[in-house]
Amino acid sequence: MEGRSGGMGEGRGREAGGGAELEPELESEPAVAVEAVMSVQVVSAAATAKVPEVELKDLSPSEAEPQLGLSTSAVSAMAPPAGGGDPEAPAPAAERPPAPGPGSGPAAALSPAAGKVPQASAMKRSDPHHQHQRHRDGGEALVSPDGTVTEAPRTVKKQIQFADQKQEFNKRPTKIGRRSLSRSISQSSTDSYSSAASYTDSSDDETSPRDKQQKNSKGSSDFCVKNIKQAEFGRREIEIAEQEMPALMALRKRAQGEKPLAGAKIVGCTHITAQTAVLMETLGALGAQCRWAACNIYSTLNEVAAALAESGFPVFAWKGESEDDFWWCIDRCVNVEGWQPNMILDDGGDLTHWIYKKYPNMFKKIKGIVEESVTGVHRLYQLSKAGKLCVPAMNVNDSVTKQKFDNLYCCRESILDGLKRTTDMMFGGKQVVVCGYGEVGKGCCAALKAMGSIVYVTEIDPICALQACMDGFRLVKLNEVIRQVDIVITCTGNKNVVTREHLDRMKNSCIVCNMGHSNTEIDVASLRTPELTWERVRSQVDHVIWPDGKRIVLLAEGRLLNLSCSTVPTFVLSITATTQALALIELYNAPEGRYKQDVYLLPKKMDEYVASLHLPTFDAHLTELTDEQAKYLGLNKNGPFKPNYYRY
């Protein structure tokens, strides 16, 4: 606080002085200087009127507010430079209203003449022409060049207030002073390259990226991002993410010479973040050609997309896409003359669905699909069951490294981040209902419980329900608690988990959000009716207001909270991204016949390899089996160490 106060005082000094240096403090006579600098204001206990002081000169009735009796030349000497304007400096005598008549104050008996109380600004802005003298009775007196002597007020039984003796100006700035300071701070913030304001989306440019003609430094225009000029900032974010993604960087280093993805043409649809950029550049270093779109209209980091476009990756994504923009971007990735994708990396199944529906001949030539979300995997199993899946697919979502690390640990940290950034709320004592107790639900519940929230759980699976009970959560139906809870969080991967009926019954200011991949879990469409009013509070935060005045707080319009409203831990995403890269390598290089037209889990050996690549970060040392121990367990010394049916 001291540092901040000092900085603000200094800023105000520069504003008030118009760039001139502040007058130095008096140091030649320490005892006198302290008394002169200290502003003494005598406040009457009986009335709010100004209290006069003893003075040895008759004052003009044109004097304005209670001030020291100073000559015109002295007032001029203390005035700020022209145009510099100190908002606290006293106005010239001619412009001030008449002062009260003599004897009007309760301390009038102290002097035969009408006295004035010295103002802090007048006392502290000392004039070099004034001399400090000791009055004959021990009091302090000021002597001006024209011989005027003004005596400081004597203390009587009044309340005495002292201003900070080191502060050069009054602590209470005027409105003008505040505005000037605000402008100064704002300007210094935007001038700093470390400030996020330099590349945030708060620009006035509302032109759709689809209507812009942009080129990168190499002259390529095969991309569509918000602003290619943000590339430098995005590159810095990617470099930071690389430090927390050791496995991908190790994989890039080890396999770069072999180029295991040489000839692979990968079309991807994932969240475009700094972590995804590290994955894409790793795939490129391993020999692949990539084209990319976003799987969520709110999760794209514009500066990262610009950095990828500047590096030569065809990226079609920006934060805040419309539904039409979303599908347009996917189509631009796929529908390219002379470019036939042979691998798909998907998150949610939208890209796979688009190619399957719009380009069936292209879909048949795909060598493999890698899918990392519950929603996308569900779609793949539906295609497989119907006999319509004509390419092998890898279910990364149900791999151990994805389930146990990304879904659990990532959501355990990012749920709090997303809620804090959007609502600034305190979790202690809040009642929360979490719909679904899978790995995502487990992470959310653990985090909220640790913060002191009262957590309820809804679940359809008796095994997950029993886990919730054993972990200390109360298992309920949503209807039982919907009227009393403060926060509703969905993480089921299902649809219509929170319906309009639930929304109508919620308490005022209830927060509603989703931690599942798709925006189908909350029936947001039912809220877009004439009788309800939508009010945008801040980015990704809407108040939906009922006719009776009740409102709910809807986050990210029901889309994935953590990636729409905050960020996720880079280290955990390194685990998932490495798993995706290995799955692509496996499907692309697998001999014909190894994988049929079905959905497969990632081989256990690859899961263990991904985990082993991250252990050096913690300076962890694995124990090795002896030959005797390996024989006893019937295992290979190098793994895999668990059978496929093992539940971690």
Buried (B, 14 or more C-beta within 10 A) or exposed (E): EEEEEEEBBEBBBBBBBEEEEBBEBBEEEEEBBEBBBBBBBBBBEEEEEBBBBBBEBEBEEEBBBBBBBBBEEBBEBBBBEEEBBBBBBBEEBEEBEEBBEBBEBBBBEBBEBBBBBBBBBBBBBBBEBBEBEEBEEEBBBBBBEEEBBBBBBBEEEBEEEEBBBEBBBBEEBEEEBEEBBEEBEEEEEEEEEEEEEBBEBEEEEEEEBBEBEBEBEEEBEBBBBBBBEBBBBBBBBBEEBBEBBBBBBBBBEEBEEEEBBEEBBBBBBBBBBBBBBBBBBBBBBBBBBBBBBBBBBBBBBBBBBBBBBBBBBBBBBBBBBEEEBBBBBBBBBBEBEEEEBBBBBBBBBBBBBBBBEBBEEBBEEBBBBBBBBBBBBBBBBEBBEEEEBEBBBBBBBBBBBBBBBBBBBBBBBBBBBBBBBBBEBEBEEBBBBBBBBBBBBBBBBBBBBEBEBBBBBBBEEEEBBEBBBEBEBEBBEBEEBBEEBBBBBBBBBBEEBBEBEBBEEBEEEBBBBBBBBBBBBBBBEBBEEEEBEEEEEEBBBBBBBBEEEBBBBBBBBBBBBBBBBBBBBBBBBBBBBBBBBBBBBBBBEEEEEEBEEEBBBBBBBBBBBBBEBBEEEEEEEEEEBEEEEBEEEEBEEEBBBBEEEEEE
